[in-house]
Amino acid sequence: MEKINIAVIGTGIYGENHVAFLASSQLANLKCICDINKARAELIGEKYDVKTFTDIEEMFDSEDIDAVVIATPDPFHYEPAIKAINAKKHVLIEKPMALSVEECLSINDSAIKNGVRVAVDFHKRWDPAAISIKNNLESEKSDKILHGYMSMDDIIDVPTKWLSWSYLSSPAFFLGVHCYDLIRCYMQCEAKEVYAKGQKEELKLRGIDTYDSIQAMITFENGAVWTVENSWIIPSSFPKSNDGKTLILGNNRYIRMDSQNRGLEIFDNIKSFTPNPYFINYFDNKPFGFGIQPLADFIKDLEQNKPFLADGKDGIEATRIAQAVHQSLEKGSPVIIDH
């Protein structure tokens, strides 16, 4: 079987992991990379010995490409995704699929029109702990989920130092979509109502006009009520770049998951660290882990014409919840989600 020719658009923090995986992968051919930052593109191109472009159309005109990974910053997924789809390329889009339901629907509709497929990288679905929770929930169909709690938080370095575009996003879009998607995966139904509260203080003082923290109460079609909390102002001294918890109460079970310490602790003379060795790790200069597995499965599912674990529909619905969260923040009242 011929290997798929694939390109990566966006070579930032996460995009480079995709490039590193594809450059050493036996699953596909890494044809080229594209980044509007010429210096960054050339740096990554030289590091991984791959052809570089700064213009998407020029790349498509010059290279024989079957599929594309969209790893641009969150607010800039739509344009490269539409260009790739209109050029009849399959796409894997980093979460969120886009920052509005309208853009997500446009991506999905264009893919159907052009006969290509869309996957969304909600890599938390591949987290071993999340898989265990899902398997446990599915093992007892008669158990009714009454309520759940999920948090996902980042240290303040993320919006202040790592992401120059954080003012264009929010905890709901950068972190919350992971939670909304995972809860949909657990519940196997859609959200029907959202009521959200949020705070703007610390980041606004630093000249970044976005929310520090957002708390959302989400009611699902099966009656389960979930509280989802997301923030990105945890002190930098926290031993990991992120934190997260899940609590689920059903008629016959209580599930607790803490993602902060995955069993590894490292101490130096300044602070302690609790890295997640299961997310993205490197061995022999090759990345692996549940942060990389969505790309490997994207390639495999294209080759075998199998359904994606997270597709365009999932991307639309996670953004639909995030958009409703922001509408509720603006209105100060609950928002009914119209599907």
N, C-alpha and C positions, 0 to 999 in steps of 0.2 A: 504494500500500500504506500502511495506517495505521501510524504509528510507535508503537513500544512505549512504554508508560508505565512509568517506572522510579523507584524510591526508593532512597536510600542510608541504611543504618542504621549509625551510627558515623561520626563526622566528625573523627577524630583525624588523626595525621600522614599516614596513607595514605588514609583516607577522604576527606580534603579534595581529594586529587588526583582521585579518582573524581567528586566533585561538580564540580570545575573542568572536567573533560572533558565531563561530561553537560550542564552549563549552557551550553556553547557548541557542543554536538554537533548535527549534522543527522540523526543516526542514531536518536535516541530523544527522548522528552519526559521531562525531569527534573521529576517531579510534586512531590516533597517530600523532606525529610530528617528523620531521627529520631536523637536522642541523649539519653541520660538526664541529661546535663549541660546544663541549660537555658541557661546563659550561653554555652556553646560552640555549642549549636544556634542560638541567636539571632545570635551573631557570624557564623557561616558562612551562615545564612539571609539576613542583611542583605548580606553581602559578595557573594553570588551571586544575590540577589533570588529566593529560593525559600522556599516555605512550610515551617514547622518544626513538629515534634512531639517530645514527650518520652516518649510512650507508644505502643508498637507497635500494640496493638489499636485504639486510638483512630484512629491513622493509617489502618489498613485499613478501619475503619468509615466514615471520612470521604472517602477518596480512591479513585479508580478506578486501581488499580495492577496491572500485569501481571507485573512482575519486580522483584526486590530485590537489592541488593548488600549483603552482610554484611561490614562493615569494622570491627567491634568488636574489642577486644583479643583476642588468641589464646585465653585461657581462657574467653571468653564468646561463642563462636560458636554453641553448641548451642541455647540457648533462643530467640534471635531467628530462627535458621534453622528450627526446628520450628514456631514461630508463623507464619512466612511460608508454609511449606509447607502447614500445616493450613488456611491462608487461601487455598490454591491459587495461590500465587505461585511462579514460577520463581526460583531463587536462584543467585547467584554468591557463593561463600564465599571469603574470604581464606584462604590457607594458615595453619596446618594446618586441615583440615576440622573437626576437633575434637581434644581431647586424650586421647581413649580410643577404642578400636575399637568398643566398645559404643555410644557416642554416634554415631560415624560410620555404623554399620550402621542405627541408629535413623533418622538423617536420610535415608539412602538408601531404606530400606523405606517411610518415610512419604511420600517423593516418589513412589515407584511407586504407592502406595495412592491418592494424591491426583491422580495424572496430571500431575505437573509434573516439571521437569528440574533437575538439580543440576550446576553447574560449579564447579571449584576453581581459584583463581588461583595456579597454580604458574608465575609469570611467567618463570622461568628457561628454560622450554621455548621462549619467544619470543626469547631472547637470540640475536643473530646468530651468536655464537661457538658456542653450543650447537647451533644449527641446522646449522652447517657440520660439526661433529663427527658429528652424527647422519647427515647426508647421506654423509659419508665412510665411516662404518661400514656403511651400507646399500649402498654401491657395490661392496663385495666380500664377498658372502655367505659365501664359503668360509673367510674369515679368522676364526680362533678367538681370542676375547679371553681372555687368560690371567689378567691382573690389572689393576686400576685403582686410582687414588688420587684422592680429591677432598677439598679443604678449603674451608671457608667460615667466615670469622671476622669478628667485629665489634669495634669499639673499645669500651673499657670504659664510655664515656658511655652506650651503648645500655641496658645493664641498670641503671646507677646514676642516670642523669639523664633519659633519654628515656622509659623504661617504668616506671611506678609499680608494675606487676604482675609484674615479672621473677621475683620469688620464686615465682610460681605456674607458671613455665615453666622452660625449660632450653635449652642450646645444641642439643640433639637436636630439640626441638619448634620452636624459633624459627628455627633455621638448618638443622638436619639434614634436615628434611622436604624442603627444596629439593633437597638432594643425593640423598636416597633416591629421590625422584620422577624426577629427571633420569637417574639410573643405570638405573632400571627402563625409562625411555624408550629409553636406549641399548641395554640388554640384551634388551629385548622378552621378559622373563620375570620370575618372582618371586624374591624372596629366600627362602632356606630355613633359614639359620642365622645367628645374630648372636653375637659375643663382644665385649663392651665394657668399657672401663676409663674412669675419670673422676677428676677432682680437684675438691675443694672447699676452697679456701683464701682467695684474695683477696676474693671476694664475701662469704664468710662473715664475714671480718674487718670488712666494711662493713655487717653486719647483714642481708645478703641470703642466705637459705638456699637456694642452688641451685648447680649445677655451674659452675665456671669454664670447664672444658674437658672434652670427651668424645671418645674415640677408639674407633671401632667397626670390627671386621673382619666383613664381610658376605659370605657365600657365596651365590651365585645358582644357580638350577636348571640353567643351562648350564655350570656348573663354574667360572665366573669368580669370583675373590675380590677384593673391593674393600675398601680401607681408607679410612674417612671420618673426618675430624677436624674438629671444630667447637669454637670457643671464642668468648667475647665479653668478653675482657679485654685485647685489644691496646691498647697505650698510646695515649692521646688525641693524641699527637704524630704518629701515623701519618697520611700525607697524604690518606687516604680513609677514609670511615666503615666500610669493610669491605675484606676481602681474600679471595682465593680462587684455587685452582689445580686443574687436572685433568691427570692423566697416565694414558694407556691403553696397555698393551702387548699386542699381538696376535702371531700367527704371522708376519705379513707387514707389520706397521706399528707405529709408535710415535707417539702423539699427545700433544702438550703444549699446555696453555692456561693463561695467566696473566691473571687478570681485574683485577689491581691497577692497571695503567696502560693505559688504552684510547687512548693517543696524545695526550692533552691534559695539559699541565702548567702550573700557575699558581703564581707565587711572590709573596709579599708580604714585609713586613719581619719577620714572625714565623715563618712556616713555608711549606712548599710544599704544593700541593694537586694531586691527580690525579683529578678528578671523572670520572664515567662519563657522557658526553653521550648515550649510547644508551639509558639506563635510563628516566629521566623528565626531560624537558627542557621548557622553556616557550618558545613563540614567539607573540607577539601575545596574551599572557595565556592561551594554550591549551596544555595538556600533551600531549606525544606521547612515543613511545619504547616499548621492549618491556615496560616496567612498566605501560603504559596499554593496549597492544594486546589483552590478554586480555579487557578490558571491551568493546572495540569488536567483537571476535570473538564474545563472548557474545551481544551484541545481534544481530549478523548471523546467527549460527547459529540463534538462536531464530526469527528472521523467515523463514529459509530451511529450517528444520527439518533442519539438518545436525548431525552428531555434534560434541560439544565436543572440543577438543584435550586437555583434562584434565577428567575428569568425576568423579562420585561414587566410582566404582570406584578411580580413581587416588588420591582423597583417603583412602579406606579403607586402601589398601595402604601409603601413605607413613606414615600413623599407626600401622599395624600394625608397621612396622619400628621406628619411634621408641619404641613401647611395649615391643617386644622388647629394644631397647637399654637401657631403664631396668630391665627385668626382669633382664637380664644384669648390670647394675651392682649390683643388690641381691643377686643370688645369687653373684656372683663367678665365674661359669662360663658356658659357651655356652648359648644358648637356641634350641631348634628352633621355627621359625615354623609355626604351624598355620593353613592357609588354609581 
